[in-house]
């Protein structure tokens, strides 16, 4: 068992003022694997003061200097790549497939921001005026447990590119991952105070970041409920906020699609990151006239989904992050049955031989109505809802009939048709004929999936304030 007794403030690992401890558990076995010391309000205020002091000089750095820092961070994190993957599998329970992709994204995020920064002009002539884009100040970065290091690296890379300093509150459930990443970031040799990392509870460290006037901007990824709380607290000091929140993404299968190809991909896609993904396409919209065919193919595909040891290269679904999350997903499966949906695959309980971990069966409900709670609420587990539609117009209406709007997916042999439909879908990102990611394109949500965008120039501008100089 590993004990972590330090947080990171002003370029050094320090003993926190906070005295509370938090246990870390392997979700594959539910055995305790570590314990971390949690920071408190005093620690958070010290981190903010360090970031404020560092901002005085760091905000004046040149584009070339920031690019050099991003390269240093990339190299430092890349050196720990395999350790980061192994620790994520152990502590989070993510599959080897997913954790490898997630850590690669974390490493590459620094280089992607270099590409953005190289083309970005911090000064431009607008009308008769000079407009300067200046760093907003100290950024409060609050990240979740489902891809902890990737979120930290992307947000930190953007802050540094803008000339901001940062106070980072990672999920306390990611303590081992955070420790490794902090060690790597420390080795990059950035000036003291540019980034500070305080393990702690959202109700303590997160609240202090939200209300402290020393924080100018918050970038948060997590649940919609928490995002609303942060937005309410941030308005008192007029903090700028970027909120990437929940999703209930539709996967619209048009009537001309090849079902034998797209339905298995849809099933496996819904289970990305063991279903613990805000962009997971968990609502599968299919032509009512082909529902029986869809059900047959989907059930067969679910039978090929391997739920099990996340360290195995061929595992598709690992354990959920905690026993609490397991119980939450079980309650939704029970709810789906109570609401009258047809259980096509999976169901309640743990797969045979996996009773010690937080494993959920690869579950599919069909004959789901879009007004059912399993179709409207984010479950965050390997549960897919198949929803039939009568025609294209109804499909679009169903896709948009949600409080969320983070991502959407469309499958069709006719790309132009798919693009026309994509233009009518209320979502921040729409993928056509597959699952893809563009780290230079904006990412964020419509409606209750968030405020603002991340990645590329859109993400960079969220850390900047335009200043107009009139002459």
VOLO-321701 format. One record per residue (C-alpha): residue number from 1; x, y, z. Coordinates in Angstrom, 1 decimal, padded with zeros to 4 digits. Last residue first. Layout:
<r num="NUM" east="X" north="Y" up="Z"/>
...
END
This chain:
<r num="471" east="-005.5" north="055.7" up="-030.5"/>
<r num="470" east="-007.8" north="053.1" up="-029.0"/>
<r num="469" east="-006.3" north="050.1" up="-027.2"/>
<r num="468" east="-008.8" north="047.2" up="-026.8"/>
<r num="467" east="-008.0" north="044.5" up="-024.3"/>
<r num="466" east="-009.2" north="041.0" up="-025.1"/>
<r num="465" east="-009.1" north="038.7" up="-022.1"/>
<r num="464" east="-007.5" north="035.2" up="-022.4"/>
<r num="463" east="-007.9" north="031.8" up="-020.9"/>
<r num="462" east="-011.1" north="031.0" up="-022.9"/>
<r num="461" east="-009.1" north="032.1" up="-026.0"/>
<r num="460" east="-006.9" north="029.1" up="-025.7"/>
<r num="459" east="-009.8" north="026.6" up="-025.7"/>
<r num="458" east="-011.2" north="028.1" up="-028.9"/>
<r num="457" east="-007.7" north="028.2" up="-030.5"/>
<r num="456" east="-007.2" north="024.5" up="-030.0"/>
<r num="455" east="-008.9" north="022.5" up="-027.3"/>
<r num="454" east="-011.7" north="023.4" up="-024.9"/>
<r num="453" east="-015.1" north="025.2" up="-025.3"/>
<r num="452" east="-017.5" north="027.3" up="-023.4"/>
<r num="451" east="-020.4" north="026.5" up="-021.1"/>
<r num="450" east="-021.7" north="023.0" up="-020.4"/>
<r num="449" east="-023.6" north="019.9" up="-021.2"/>
<r num="448" east="-026.8" north="021.6" up="-019.9"/>
<r num="447" east="-027.6" north="023.2" up="-023.2"/>
<r num="446" east="-024.8" north="022.8" up="-025.9"/>
<r num="445" east="-021.5" north="021.2" up="-025.0"/>
<r num="444" east="-017.8" north="021.4" up="-025.3"/>
<r num="443" east="-014.9" north="020.5" up="-027.6"/>
<r num="442" east="-013.5" north="022.9" up="-030.2"/>
<r num="441" east="-011.3" north="021.5" up="-033.0"/>
<r num="440" east="-007.5" north="021.2" up="-032.7"/>
<r num="439" east="-007.6" north="017.9" up="-030.7"/>
<r num="438" east="-009.7" north="016.3" up="-033.4"/>
<r num="437" east="-011.4" north="013.1" up="-032.2"/>
<r num="436" east="-013.2" north="010.4" up="-034.0"/>
<r num="435" east="-015.9" north="007.7" up="-033.6"/>
<r num="434" east="-017.5" north="006.5" up="-036.8"/>
<r num="433" east="-019.7" north="007.3" up="-039.7"/>
<r num="432" east="-020.3" north="011.0" up="-038.9"/>
<r num="431" east="-019.3" north="012.4" up="-035.6"/>
<r num="430" east="-021.2" north="015.4" up="-034.2"/>
<r num="429" east="-019.6" north="017.7" up="-031.6"/>
<r num="428" east="-021.2" north="020.5" up="-029.5"/>
<r num="427" east="-024.6" north="019.0" up="-029.8"/>
<r num="426" east="-028.1" north="020.2" up="-030.9"/>
<r num="425" east="-028.5" north="018.2" up="-034.1"/>
<r num="424" east="-029.9" north="020.1" up="-037.1"/>
<r num="423" east="-026.5" north="020.6" up="-038.9"/>
<r num="422" east="-025.7" north="016.9" up="-038.3"/>
<r num="421" east="-028.9" north="016.1" up="-040.3"/>
<r num="420" east="-027.5" north="017.9" up="-043.4"/>
<r num="419" east="-024.1" north="016.3" up="-042.8"/>
<r num="418" east="-025.6" north="012.8" up="-042.7"/>
<r num="417" east="-027.4" north="013.4" up="-046.0"/>
<r num="416" east="-024.2" north="014.6" up="-047.6"/>
<r num="415" east="-022.4" north="011.5" up="-046.3"/>
<r num="414" east="-024.9" north="009.1" up="-047.8"/>
<r num="413" east="-024.1" north="005.6" up="-046.6"/>
<r num="412" east="-025.4" north="006.7" up="-043.2"/>
<r num="411" east="-024.3" north="006.6" up="-039.5"/>
<r num="410" east="-024.7" north="009.7" up="-037.3"/>
<r num="409" east="-023.2" north="010.3" up="-033.8"/>
<r num="408" east="-023.8" north="013.0" up="-031.2"/>
<r num="407" east="-021.9" north="014.8" up="-028.6"/>
<r num="406" east="-022.3" north="017.3" up="-025.7"/>
<r num="405" east="-025.9" north="018.4" up="-025.9"/>
<r num="404" east="-027.8" north="017.5" up="-022.7"/>
<r num="403" east="-031.3" north="018.4" up="-021.6"/>
<r num="402" east="-032.6" north="015.8" up="-024.0"/>
<r num="401" east="-035.1" north="015.8" up="-026.9"/>
<r num="400" east="-032.6" north="016.7" up="-029.6"/>
<r num="399" east="-032.0" north="013.1" up="-030.7"/>
<r num="398" east="-035.7" north="012.3" up="-030.4"/>
<r num="397" east="-036.6" north="015.2" up="-032.7"/>
<r num="396" east="-033.9" north="014.3" up="-035.2"/>
<r num="395" east="-035.2" north="010.7" up="-035.3"/>
<r num="394" east="-038.8" north="011.9" up="-035.6"/>
<r num="393" east="-037.9" north="013.9" up="-038.7"/>
<r num="392" east="-036.0" north="011.0" up="-040.2"/>
<r num="391" east="-038.9" north="008.5" up="-039.9"/>
<r num="390" east="-040.6" north="006.1" up="-037.5"/>
<r num="389" east="-038.0" north="006.0" up="-034.6"/>
<r num="388" east="-036.9" north="003.1" up="-032.4"/>
<r num="387" east="-034.9" north="003.7" up="-029.2"/>
<r num="386" east="-032.2" north="001.2" up="-028.1"/>
<r num="385" east="-030.8" north="002.1" up="-024.7"/>
<r num="384" east="-027.2" north="001.1" up="-023.8"/>
<r num="383" east="-025.8" north="000.5" up="-020.3"/>
<r num="382" east="-022.1" north="000.1" up="-019.6"/>
<r num="381" east="-021.9" north="002.7" up="-016.9"/>
<r num="380" east="-022.2" north="006.5" up="-016.5"/>
<r num="379" east="-026.0" north="006.5" up="-016.1"/>
<r num="378" east="-026.6" north="010.0" up="-017.5"/>
<r num="377" east="-030.3" north="010.6" up="-017.3"/>
<r num="376" east="-032.8" north="010.9" up="-020.2"/>
<r num="375" east="-033.0" north="007.5" up="-021.8"/>
<r num="374" east="-032.8" north="005.5" up="-018.6"/>
<r num="373" east="-035.3" north="008.0" up="-017.2"/>
<r num="372" east="-037.9" north="007.0" up="-019.8"/>
<r num="371" east="-039.1" north="009.9" up="-022.0"/>
<r num="370" east="-037.1" north="008.6" up="-025.0"/>
<r num="369" east="-039.1" north="005.3" up="-025.0"/>
<r num="368" east="-037.0" north="002.2" up="-024.9"/>
<r num="367" east="-038.0" north="-000.8" up="-026.9"/>
<r num="366" east="-034.5" north="-002.1" up="-026.3"/>
<r num="365" east="-032.3" north="-002.2" up="-023.2"/>
<r num="364" east="-028.7" north="-003.3" up="-023.4"/>
<r num="363" east="-026.3" north="-004.3" up="-020.7"/>
<r num="362" east="-022.7" north="-005.3" up="-020.7"/>
<r num="361" east="-022.6" north="-006.8" up="-017.2"/>
<r num="360" east="-021.3" north="-004.5" up="-014.4"/>
<r num="359" east="-018.1" north="-005.2" up="-012.6"/>
<r num="358" east="-017.2" north="-003.4" up="-009.3"/>
<r num="357" east="-014.8" north="-006.1" up="-008.2"/>
<r num="356" east="-015.0" north="-009.1" up="-005.9"/>
<r num="355" east="-017.8" north="-010.9" up="-007.8"/>
<r num="354" east="-016.0" north="-011.2" up="-011.1"/>
<r num="353" east="-016.2" north="-015.0" up="-011.6"/>
<r num="352" east="-019.7" north="-014.9" up="-013.1"/>
<r num="351" east="-020.6" north="-011.4" up="-014.3"/>
<r num="350" east="-022.0" north="-009.1" up="-011.5"/>
<r num="349" east="-025.6" north="-008.5" up="-010.8"/>
<r num="348" east="-028.5" north="-006.9" up="-012.7"/>
<r num="347" east="-028.9" north="-007.1" up="-016.5"/>
<r num="346" east="-026.8" north="-008.2" up="-019.4"/>
<r num="345" east="-028.5" north="-008.3" up="-022.8"/>
<r num="344" east="-031.9" north="-007.5" up="-024.4"/>
<r num="343" east="-033.8" north="-006.2" up="-021.3"/>
<r num="342" east="-037.1" north="-004.8" up="-022.7"/>
<r num="341" east="-038.0" north="-001.4" up="-021.3"/>
<r num="340" east="-041.0" north="-001.3" up="-019.0"/>
<r num="339" east="-040.1" north="001.5" up="-016.6"/>
<r num="338" east="-039.4" north="-001.1" up="-013.9"/>
<r num="337" east="-036.9" north="-002.9" up="-016.0"/>
<r num="336" east="-035.1" north="000.3" up="-016.8"/>
<r num="335" east="-035.2" north="001.2" up="-013.1"/>
<r num="334" east="-033.4" north="-002.0" up="-012.1"/>
<r num="333" east="-030.7" north="-001.2" up="-014.6"/>
<r num="332" east="-030.6" north="002.3" up="-013.2"/>
<r num="331" east="-030.2" north="001.1" up="-009.7"/>
<r num="330" east="-027.4" north="-001.2" up="-010.8"/>
<r num="329" east="-025.6" north="001.8" up="-012.3"/>
<r num="328" east="-025.7" north="003.7" up="-009.0"/>
<r num="327" east="-024.6" north="000.6" up="-007.0"/>
<r num="326" east="-021.5" north="000.2" up="-009.2"/>
<r num="325" east="-020.7" north="003.9" up="-008.9"/>
<r num="324" east="-020.8" north="003.6" up="-005.1"/>
<r num="323" east="-018.6" north="000.4" up="-005.3"/>
<r num="322" east="-016.1" north="002.5" up="-007.1"/>
<r num="321" east="-014.4" north="003.2" up="-010.4"/>
<r num="320" east="-016.5" north="000.8" up="-012.5"/>
<r num="319" east="-014.8" north="-002.5" up="-013.3"/>
<r num="318" east="-013.4" north="-003.1" up="-016.8"/>
<r num="317" east="-015.2" north="-003.3" up="-020.1"/>
<r num="316" east="-013.5" north="-004.1" up="-023.4"/>
<r num="315" east="-010.8" north="-006.5" up="-022.3"/>
<r num="314" east="-008.6" north="-007.7" up="-025.1"/>
<r num="313" east="-005.3" north="-006.3" up="-023.8"/>
<r num="312" east="-005.8" north="-007.8" up="-020.4"/>
<r num="311" east="-005.0" north="-005.4" up="-017.5"/>
<r num="310" east="-008.6" north="-004.4" up="-017.2"/>
<r num="309" east="-009.5" north="-007.9" up="-015.9"/>
<r num="308" east="-013.1" north="-008.5" up="-017.0"/>
<r num="307" east="-016.0" north="-007.7" up="-019.3"/>
<r num="306" east="-015.3" north="-008.9" up="-022.8"/>
<r num="305" east="-018.0" north="-007.7" up="-025.3"/>
<r num="304" east="-018.7" north="-010.6" up="-027.7"/>
<r num="303" east="-022.1" north="-011.4" up="-026.3"/>
<r num="302" east="-023.0" north="-007.7" up="-026.6"/>
<r num="301" east="-022.4" north="-007.9" up="-030.3"/>
<r num="300" east="-024.9" north="-010.8" up="-030.6"/>
<r num="299" east="-027.5" north="-008.9" up="-028.7"/>
<r num="298" east="-026.9" north="-005.9" up="-031.0"/>
<r num="297" east="-027.2" north="-007.9" up="-034.2"/>
<r num="296" east="-030.5" north="-009.5" up="-033.2"/>
<r num="295" east="-031.9" north="-006.3" up="-031.7"/>
<r num="294" east="-031.1" north="-004.3" up="-034.9"/>
<r num="293" east="-032.8" north="-006.9" up="-037.1"/>
<r num="292" east="-035.9" north="-006.8" up="-034.9"/>
<r num="291" east="-035.8" north="-003.0" up="-034.9"/>
<r num="290" east="-035.7" north="-002.7" up="-038.7"/>
<r num="289" east="-039.0" north="-001.0" up="-039.3"/>
<r num="288" east="-038.6" north="001.1" up="-036.2"/>
<r num="287" east="-035.5" north="002.7" up="-037.7"/>
<r num="286" east="-032.8" north="003.0" up="-035.1"/>
<r num="285" east="-031.7" north="005.6" up="-032.4"/>
<r num="284" east="-029.0" north="004.2" up="-030.1"/>
<r num="283" east="-028.9" north="006.3" up="-026.9"/>
<r num="282" east="-025.7" north="005.6" up="-025.0"/>
<r num="281" east="-023.3" north="007.2" up="-027.4"/>
<r num="280" east="-020.5" north="007.8" up="-024.9"/>
<r num="279" east="-019.4" north="011.4" up="-024.8"/>
<r num="278" east="-019.6" north="011.8" up="-021.0"/>
<r num="277" east="-017.6" north="008.6" up="-020.6"/>
<r num="276" east="-017.8" north="006.1" up="-017.8"/>
<r num="275" east="-019.4" north="003.4" up="-020.1"/>
<r num="274" east="-016.5" north="001.1" up="-019.5"/>
<r num="273" east="-014.2" north="003.7" up="-021.0"/>
<r num="272" east="-016.1" north="003.2" up="-024.2"/>
<r num="271" east="-019.2" north="001.0" up="-023.6"/>
<r num="270" east="-021.5" north="002.9" up="-025.9"/>
<r num="269" east="-018.9" north="002.5" up="-028.7"/>
<r num="268" east="-018.9" north="-001.3" up="-028.4"/>
<r num="267" east="-022.6" north="-001.3" up="-029.0"/>
<r num="266" east="-022.5" north="001.3" up="-031.8"/>
<r num="265" east="-019.7" north="-000.5" up="-033.5"/>
<r num="264" east="-021.7" north="-003.8" up="-033.4"/>
<r num="263" east="-024.7" north="-001.8" up="-034.9"/>
<r num="262" east="-022.7" north="000.0" up="-037.6"/>
<r num="261" east="-021.3" north="-002.9" up="-039.6"/>
<r num="260" east="-024.1" north="-005.5" up="-039.8"/>
<r num="259" east="-026.6" north="-002.6" up="-039.9"/>
<r num="258" east="-025.3" north="-001.2" up="-043.1"/>
<r num="257" east="-026.9" north="002.3" up="-043.0"/>
<r num="256" east="-029.6" north="003.4" up="-045.4"/>
<r num="255" east="-032.3" north="003.7" up="-042.7"/>
<r num="254" east="-030.2" north="006.1" up="-040.7"/>
<r num="253" east="-028.5" north="005.1" up="-037.4"/>
<r num="252" east="-028.5" north="008.1" up="-035.0"/>
<r num="251" east="-026.3" north="007.6" up="-032.0"/>
<r num="250" east="-027.6" north="010.0" up="-029.4"/>
<r num="249" east="-025.4" north="011.3" up="-026.6"/>
<r num="248" east="-026.6" north="011.6" up="-023.1"/>
<r num="247" east="-024.0" north="014.0" up="-021.8"/>
<r num="246" east="-022.5" north="015.5" up="-018.7"/>
<r num="245" east="-020.4" north="018.6" up="-018.1"/>
<r num="244" east="-017.5" north="020.5" up="-019.7"/>
<r num="243" east="-017.7" north="023.9" up="-017.8"/>
<r num="242" east="-015.4" north="026.8" up="-018.8"/>
<r num="241" east="-015.9" north="029.7" up="-016.4"/>
<r num="240" east="-014.7" north="033.3" up="-016.1"/>
<r num="239" east="-014.9" north="034.4" up="-012.6"/>
<r num="238" east="-017.2" north="037.3" up="-011.8"/>
<r num="237" east="-016.3" north="037.4" up="-008.1"/>
<r num="236" east="-019.8" north="036.5" up="-006.9"/>
<r num="235" east="-020.4" north="034.6" up="-010.2"/>
<r num="234" east="-018.1" north="031.8" up="-009.4"/>
<r num="233" east="-020.3" north="030.4" up="-006.7"/>
<r num="232" east="-023.3" north="029.9" up="-008.9"/>
<r num="231" east="-021.2" north="028.5" up="-011.8"/>
<r num="230" east="-019.5" north="026.1" up="-009.4"/>
<r num="229" east="-022.8" north="024.8" up="-008.1"/>
<r num="228" east="-024.1" north="024.4" up="-011.7"/>
<r num="227" east="-021.0" north="022.5" up="-012.6"/>
<r num="226" east="-021.5" north="020.2" up="-009.7"/>
<r num="225" east="-024.9" north="019.2" up="-010.9"/>
<r num="224" east="-023.8" north="018.9" up="-014.5"/>
<r num="223" east="-021.1" north="016.4" up="-013.5"/>
<r num="222" east="-017.5" north="016.8" up="-014.3"/>
<r num="221" east="-014.9" north="018.9" up="-016.1"/>
<r num="220" east="-014.1" north="022.3" up="-014.7"/>
<r num="219" east="-012.0" north="025.2" up="-015.9"/>
<r num="218" east="-012.3" north="028.1" up="-013.5"/>
<r num="217" east="-011.0" north="031.6" up="-014.2"/>
<r num="216" east="-009.8" north="034.6" up="-012.2"/>
<r num="215" east="-008.8" north="032.8" up="-008.9"/>
<r num="214" east="-007.5" north="035.3" up="-006.3"/>
<r num="213" east="-011.1" north="036.2" up="-005.4"/>
<r num="212" east="-011.5" north="032.9" up="-003.7"/>
<r num="211" east="-015.1" north="031.5" up="-004.0"/>
<r num="210" east="-014.7" north="028.7" up="-006.5"/>
<r num="209" east="-011.1" north="027.7" up="-005.6"/>
<r num="208" east="-012.2" north="027.6" up="-001.9"/>
<r num="207" east="-015.2" north="025.4" up="-002.9"/>
<r num="206" east="-013.1" north="023.0" up="-004.8"/>
<r num="205" east="-010.6" north="022.6" up="-002.0"/>
<r num="204" east="-013.3" north="021.9" up="000.6"/>
<r num="203" east="-016.6" north="020.6" up="-000.8"/>
<r num="202" east="-014.6" north="019.3" up="-003.8"/>
<r num="201" east="-012.5" north="017.2" up="-001.5"/>
<r num="200" east="-008.7" north="017.5" up="-001.6"/>
<r num="199" east="-005.5" north="016.9" up="-003.4"/>
<r num="198" east="-003.8" north="020.3" up="-004.1"/>
<r num="197" east="-001.7" north="020.8" up="-007.2"/>
<r num="196" east="000.1" north="024.0" up="-008.0"/>
<r num="195" east="001.2" north="025.3" up="-011.4"/>
<r num="194" east="003.2" north="028.3" up="-012.2"/>
<r num="193" east="004.2" north="028.6" up="-008.6"/>
<r num="192" east="007.9" north="028.0" up="-009.1"/>
<r num="191" east="009.2" north="028.4" up="-012.6"/>
<r num="190" east="008.9" north="025.3" up="-014.8"/>
<r num="189" east="011.5" north="022.5" up="-014.4"/>
<r num="188" east="009.9" north="019.7" up="-016.4"/>
<r num="187" east="010.8" north="017.4" up="-013.5"/>
<r num="186" east="007.9" north="018.9" up="-011.5"/>
<r num="185" east="005.5" north="017.9" up="-014.2"/>
<r num="184" east="006.7" north="014.3" up="-014.0"/>
<r num="183" east="006.4" north="014.2" up="-010.2"/>
<r num="182" east="003.0" north="015.7" up="-010.4"/>
<r num="181" east="001.9" north="013.1" up="-012.9"/>
<r num="180" east="003.0" north="010.2" up="-010.7"/>
<r num="179" east="001.3" north="011.7" up="-007.6"/>
<r num="178" east="-001.9" north="012.4" up="-009.6"/>
<r num="177" east="-002.1" north="008.9" up="-010.8"/>
<r num="176" east="-001.8" north="007.6" up="-007.2"/>
<r num="175" east="-004.3" north="010.0" up="-005.9"/>
<r num="174" east="-007.0" north="009.6" up="-008.6"/>
<r num="173" east="-010.0" north="009.2" up="-006.2"/>
<r num="172" east="-009.2" north="012.6" up="-004.7"/>
<r num="171" east="-010.2" north="014.0" up="-008.1"/>
<r num="170" east="-007.7" north="016.6" up="-009.2"/>
<r num="169" east="-007.7" north="020.2" up="-007.8"/>
<r num="168" east="-005.2" north="022.3" up="-009.9"/>
<r num="167" east="-004.1" north="025.8" up="-009.1"/>
<r num="166" east="-002.8" north="027.5" up="-012.2"/>
<r num="165" east="-000.7" north="030.2" up="-013.8"/>
<r num="164" east="-001.8" north="031.9" up="-016.9"/>
<r num="163" east="000.4" north="032.9" up="-019.9"/>
<r num="162" east="-002.1" north="031.7" up="-022.5"/>
<r num="161" east="000.0" north="028.8" up="-023.6"/>
<r num="160" east="000.5" north="027.9" up="-019.9"/>
<r num="159" east="-003.3" north="027.8" up="-019.3"/>
<r num="158" east="-003.8" north="025.7" up="-022.4"/>
<r num="157" east="-001.2" north="023.1" up="-021.4"/>
<r num="156" east="-002.6" north="023.0" up="-017.9"/>
<r num="155" east="-006.1" north="022.2" up="-019.2"/>
<r num="154" east="-004.9" north="019.5" up="-021.5"/>
<r num="153" east="-002.5" north="018.0" up="-019.0"/>
<r num="152" east="-005.0" north="017.9" up="-016.2"/>
<r num="151" east="-007.8" north="016.4" up="-018.3"/>
<r num="150" east="-005.6" north="013.7" up="-019.7"/>
<r num="149" east="-004.3" north="012.9" up="-016.2"/>
<r num="148" east="-007.7" north="012.4" up="-014.7"/>
<r num="147" east="-009.5" north="010.4" up="-017.4"/>
<r num="146" east="-012.6" north="009.1" up="-015.5"/>
<r num="145" east="-011.7" north="010.7" up="-012.1"/>
<r num="144" east="-012.8" north="014.3" up="-012.6"/>
<r num="143" east="-010.8" north="017.6" up="-012.9"/>
<r num="142" east="-010.9" north="021.0" up="-011.3"/>
<r num="141" east="-008.5" north="023.7" up="-012.7"/>
<r num="140" east="-008.5" north="027.1" up="-011.1"/>
<r num="139" east="-006.8" north="029.5" up="-013.4"/>
<r num="138" east="-004.8" north="032.5" up="-012.1"/>
<r num="137" east="-005.0" north="035.5" up="-014.4"/>
<r num="136" east="-006.9" north="036.3" up="-017.6"/>
<r num="135" east="-003.9" north="036.2" up="-019.8"/>
<r num="134" east="-003.9" north="039.1" up="-022.3"/>
<r num="133" east="-005.2" north="039.2" up="-025.9"/>
<r num="132" east="-004.3" north="042.6" up="-027.2"/>
<r num="131" east="-006.6" north="044.5" up="-029.6"/>
<r num="130" east="-005.2" north="047.5" up="-031.4"/>
<r num="129" east="-007.8" north="049.9" up="-032.7"/>
<r num="128" east="-008.8" north="051.6" up="-036.0"/>
<r num="127" east="-010.9" north="048.6" up="-037.1"/>
<r num="126" east="-009.4" north="045.6" up="-035.4"/>
<r num="125" east="-005.6" north="045.3" up="-035.6"/>
<r num="124" east="-004.3" north="042.2" up="-034.0"/>
<r num="123" east="-002.2" north="041.3" up="-031.0"/>
<r num="122" east="-001.8" north="037.9" up="-029.3"/>
<r num="121" east="-001.5" north="036.2" up="-032.7"/>
<r num="120" east="-001.9" north="032.4" up="-032.6"/>
<r num="119" east="-000.2" north="030.2" up="-035.2"/>
<r num="118" east="002.6" north="028.9" up="-033.0"/>
<r num="117" east="000.2" north="028.7" up="-030.1"/>
<r num="116" east="-002.1" north="026.2" up="-031.7"/>
<r num="115" east="000.6" north="023.9" up="-032.8"/>
<r num="114" east="002.2" north="024.2" up="-029.3"/>
<r num="113" east="-001.2" north="023.3" up="-027.8"/>
<r num="112" east="-001.1" north="020.0" up="-029.7"/>
<r num="111" east="002.4" north="019.4" up="-028.5"/>
<r num="110" east="001.3" north="019.8" up="-024.8"/>
<r num="109" east="-001.8" north="017.6" up="-025.4"/>
<r num="108" east="000.3" north="014.8" up="-026.8"/>
<r num="107" east="001.3" north="013.5" up="-023.4"/>
<r num="106" east="-002.2" north="013.5" up="-022.0"/>
<r num="105" east="-003.6" north="012.0" up="-025.2"/>
<r num="104" east="-001.1" north="009.2" up="-025.0"/>
<r num="103" east="-002.2" north="008.7" up="-021.4"/>
<r num="102" east="-005.8" north="008.4" up="-022.4"/>
<r num="101" east="-005.2" north="006.0" up="-025.3"/>
<r num="100" east="-003.1" north="003.7" up="-023.1"/>
<r num="99" east="-005.8" north="003.9" up="-020.4"/>
<r num="98" east="-008.5" north="003.0" up="-022.9"/>
<r num="97" east="-006.9" north="-000.1" up="-024.3"/>
<r num="96" east="-005.5" north="-001.3" up="-021.0"/>
<r num="95" east="-009.1" north="-001.1" up="-019.6"/>
<r num="94" east="-009.9" north="001.5" up="-016.9"/>
<r num="93" east="-009.8" north="000.2" up="-013.4"/>
<r num="92" east="-009.1" north="003.6" up="-011.9"/>
<r num="91" east="-006.3" north="002.7" up="-009.5"/>
<r num="90" east="-004.7" north="-000.3" up="-011.2"/>
<r num="89" east="-005.3" north="000.6" up="-014.8"/>
<r num="88" east="-004.4" north="004.2" up="-014.2"/>
<r num="87" east="-001.2" north="003.1" up="-012.4"/>
<r num="86" east="-000.1" north="000.9" up="-015.3"/>
<r num="85" east="-000.7" north="003.7" up="-017.9"/>
<r num="84" east="001.1" north="006.3" up="-015.9"/>
<r num="83" east="004.0" north="004.0" up="-015.3"/>
<r num="82" east="004.2" north="003.2" up="-019.0"/>
<r num="81" east="004.2" north="006.9" up="-020.0"/>
<r num="80" east="006.6" north="008.2" up="-017.3"/>
<r num="79" east="009.2" north="009.6" up="-019.8"/>
<r num="78" east="006.4" north="011.0" up="-021.9"/>
<r num="77" east="005.4" north="013.3" up="-019.0"/>
<r num="76" east="008.8" north="014.9" up="-018.9"/>
<r num="75" east="009.1" north="015.2" up="-022.6"/>
<r num="74" east="005.7" north="016.9" up="-023.0"/>
<r num="73" east="006.3" north="019.2" up="-020.1"/>
<r num="72" east="009.6" north="020.4" up="-021.6"/>
<r num="71" east="008.0" north="020.9" up="-025.0"/>
<r num="70" east="005.3" north="023.0" up="-023.3"/>
<r num="69" east="007.9" north="025.1" up="-021.5"/>
<r num="68" east="009.7" north="025.8" up="-024.8"/>
<r num="67" east="006.4" north="026.9" up="-026.4"/>
<r num="66" east="005.8" north="029.2" up="-023.5"/>
<r num="65" east="009.2" north="030.8" up="-023.9"/>
<r num="64" east="008.7" north="031.3" up="-027.6"/>
<r num="63" east="005.3" north="033.0" up="-027.1"/>
<r num="62" east="007.0" north="035.4" up="-024.7"/>
<r num="61" east="006.7" north="035.5" up="-021.0"/>
<r num="60" east="004.9" north="038.5" up="-019.3"/>
<r num="59" east="002.2" north="036.5" up="-017.7"/>
<r num="58" east="004.9" north="034.4" up="-016.1"/>
<r num="57" east="006.3" north="037.4" up="-014.3"/>
<r num="56" east="003.4" north="038.6" up="-012.2"/>
<r num="55" east="001.6" north="035.2" up="-012.5"/>
<r num="54" east="004.2" north="033.6" up="-010.2"/>
<r num="53" east="002.9" north="035.7" up="-007.3"/>
<r num="52" east="-000.7" north="034.9" up="-008.0"/>
<r num="51" east="000.1" north="031.2" up="-008.4"/>
<r num="50" east="001.9" north="031.1" up="-005.0"/>
<r num="49" east="-001.0" north="033.0" up="-003.4"/>
<r num="48" east="-003.5" north="030.5" up="-004.9"/>
<r num="47" east="-001.5" north="027.6" up="-003.5"/>
<r num="46" east="-001.4" north="029.1" up="-000.1"/>
<r num="45" east="-005.2" north="029.7" up="-000.2"/>
<r num="44" east="-005.7" north="026.0" up="-001.2"/>
<r num="43" east="-003.5" north="024.8" up="001.7"/>
<r num="42" east="-005.5" north="026.9" up="004.1"/>
<r num="41" east="-008.8" north="025.7" up="002.7"/>
<r num="40" east="-007.8" north="022.1" up="003.2"/>
<r num="39" east="-005.4" north="019.6" up="001.6"/>
<r num="38" east="-006.0" north="015.9" up="001.7"/>
<r num="37" east="-003.4" north="013.3" up="002.6"/>
<r num="36" east="-003.5" north="010.2" up="000.4"/>
<r num="35" east="-003.9" north="006.5" up="001.1"/>
<r num="34" east="-003.2" north="003.5" up="-001.0"/>
<r num="33" east="-004.0" north="000.1" up="-002.3"/>
<r num="32" east="-007.1" north="-000.9" up="-000.4"/>
<r num="31" east="-008.6" north="-004.0" up="-001.9"/>
<r num="30" east="-011.9" north="-003.6" up="-003.9"/>
<r num="29" east="-010.7" north="-006.4" up="-006.2"/>
<r num="28" east="-010.9" north="-004.8" up="-009.7"/>
<r num="27" east="-011.8" north="-001.4" up="-008.3"/>
<r num="26" east="-008.4" north="-001.2" up="-006.6"/>
<r num="25" east="-009.0" north="001.1" up="-003.6"/>
<r num="24" east="-007.6" north="004.5" up="-002.4"/>
<r num="23" east="-008.3" north="005.7" up="001.1"/>
<r num="22" east="-008.5" north="009.4" up="001.9"/>
<r num="21" east="-006.8" north="011.1" up="004.9"/>
<r num="20" east="-007.8" north="014.3" up="006.6"/>
<r num="19" east="-005.1" north="016.4" up="008.3"/>
<r num="18" east="-005.1" north="019.5" up="006.2"/>
<r num="17" east="-002.1" north="021.8" up="006.6"/>
<r num="16" east="-000.5" north="019.8" up="003.8"/>
<r num="15" east="003.1" north="018.6" up="003.9"/>
<r num="14" east="004.9" north="020.1" up="001.0"/>
<r num="13" east="006.2" north="018.9" up="-002.4"/>
<r num="12" east="007.8" north="021.9" up="-004.0"/>
<r num="11" east="007.4" north="024.3" up="-007.0"/>
<r num="10" east="005.2" north="026.8" up="-005.3"/>
<r num="9" east="002.8" north="024.2" up="-003.9"/>
<r num="8" east="002.5" north="020.5" up="-004.5"/>
<r num="7" east="000.7" north="018.2" up="-002.0"/>
<r num="6" east="002.4" north="015.7" up="000.3"/>
<r num="5" east="001.6" north="012.7" up="002.4"/>
<r num="4" east="001.1" north="010.0" up="-000.2"/>
<r num="3" east="001.0" north="006.5" up="001.3"/>
<r num="2" east="001.3" north="003.4" up="-001.0"/>
<r num="1" east="000.0" north="000.0" up="000.0"/>
END
